[in-house]
Amino acid sequence: MNTMQNRRNQMTSSLDEAYQSSKDMLADNPLTSTLVAFGAGAAIGVLIGHLLVSSKPEPASSTMERLGRQVFDAVRGSLPETVARHLPR
């Protein structure tokens, strides 16, 4: 019984440490964290949107090119103009 309690305490301690470490990393790198979260959300949103809208099958290469263009355009549109003007159209 004591062994289970010790393991539970170790697990709780490990989770608390991981949580605090993540929290510290986010606090130390807010811009990077925001950009990573935005990029992941945009990519997931584009994928879900593509799956919901697509009614006819397309060749995989054209689907990937179109998806890549959508993600690129979404990221480009979220950047300041001073940065975005250096990206290809």
Secondary structure, DSSP 4 states (H G I P E B T S, - for coil): -HHHHHHHHHHHHHHHHHHHHHHHHHHH-HHHHHHHHHHHHHHHHHHHHHHHH--S---HHHHHHHHHHHHHHHHHHHS-HHHHTTS--
